[in-house]
């Protein structure tokens, strides 16, 4: 194989990553799966931001966290200052802006709050998956499903008036 072919194979094969490519794949697939569970509930409730949106938000957050880990693991000269918390701040702010766009006030009612919060949560789950914090990612997903499914059923049954 010529040098260009080898360089291309190295680039596409994940050579040069600090984190093993298999770990990257598992973390991103985990973000897709867990955020998909959150998005499925929103899809089931026929909300505008559903399965695909939550998966994409979580996947993006996972990618950003892996980028942060890769950047921090690289060698730089002393003039380069790295702060991995900036990636968390950037994802949080960006997704909060996106989620806020879903919240509308119409006919005296606020709509989209739970969906916006779910997207914000999906971003945190994606960050956890990307960083390999599986316990937090799975627990947050499970708790969110309990809140969105079980608590909705309870409030519908006991607190909402039937017309």
N, C-alpha and C positions, 0 to 999 in steps of 0.2 A: 504494500500500500504506500502511495506517495505521501509526502509530508502534509499536503493539504487534506488528503483523505483521512490520515491519522488524526489531524487536528480537529476535523469535523466529527469524527467518531468519538474523540475524547470530549468534545464540547457537548454533543448530544447524549452521550452516555453517562453524564453526571460526574465525569472525572474532574477534579478540581473543587468539588463540593467538600466542605468540611464534614457535613452530616452525610451518612451513607444514603444513597438514592432510595434504597428500600424503606428507610425511616421516613424520608420525605413523602414517599407514596402512601405509606400507612397513615401518616399524620393528616395529609390532605384528604384521603378517603374517609378518615374518621371525622373530619370537619364536615364533609359532605353528608355523611350518614347522620350524625347528631343534629346538625342544623336542618337537615331534611325532615327529621322527626318534628322539630318545632314548626317548620313551615307546613308540614302536612296538616297539623291541627288548624292552622290559619286557612289553608286551602279547603279543608273539610267544612269550615265555617263560612266559606265563600267570601273571604276577604280579598281585597285587591292585591296585597302583597302576600303571596302564598308560598308554595313549595319552592318554586324556582328562585324567587327573590331571596328567601331565607338561605337557600343553599349557596347562592352566589355571594351573599354578604359573608357568610361563614367561611366559604372557600377563600375569598379575598383576604379576610382577616388571617386565616391560616397561612396563606402565601406571604403576607406582610410579616408575620412573626418568624417564619423560616428565613426570609430575607434578613431580618434583624439578627437572627442567630448566626447566619452566614457572614454578615458584615462584621459582627463583633469578633468572630473567630478568625478573621483575616489578619495578616500582619501589616501594620502601617507604621510610618515613622512617628516620632513623638509629637509632631505638630497636629496630628489628627486626633480629635476628641470624639469619642463615641458614647452615646447615652441610649441604651436599648429601651428605656422607658418612653422615649419620644415616639416609637412606633405604636405603643399602646395608646398614647395620647392622640396621635394622628388618626388611628382607626376609630377610637372613641368619638372624636370630634366629627370625623367624616360621616360615620354612620348615624350619629345623632342628627346631623343636618339632613341626611337622607330620610330618616325616620320622621323627623319633624314635618317634612313635606307631605306625609300621609295623614297628618292630623288636621281635620277640618271641623269648622263649626257651621252647622246647617240646621235651620228650623229649630233653633234653641237647643240643639244637642251636639255634643262633641263626638266625633267619629274618628276611628283610626288609632286611638291611644294604645290599645292592646297590641295591635299589629306593629306599631312603631316601637313599642317596648320589646316585642318579640324579635324584631330585627336588631335592635341594640344588643339583646341577649345573644342572638345568633353570632354577632361579631365577637362577643366575649368567648363564646364556646369555640369559635374558629381560632381565636388567639390561643386558647388553652390547647387545642389539638395541635396547632402549629408548634407550640412550645413543648409539647409532649406532657402536658399536665393532665393526664387522662382521668384521674380521679375527679378533679374539679369539673372537667368537661362533661363527664357522664352524670355526675351529681347535679350539675346545673341544668342539663337537659331533662333529667328525670323530674326535678323539682318544677321546672317550667311546665312540663306536661301535666303534672298534678295540679298546678295553679290554673292552667288554662282549661283543662277538661273537668276535673273534679270540682273545683270551686265554681265554675260556670254552672254546672249541674245543681250544686247546692244553692247558689244565689237565684237561679231560675225557679227552683222549687219553693224556696222559703221567703225570698225577699222581693221578687218582682210580682207586681199585681197582674192578674190576668184580665184582659178586657172582654 
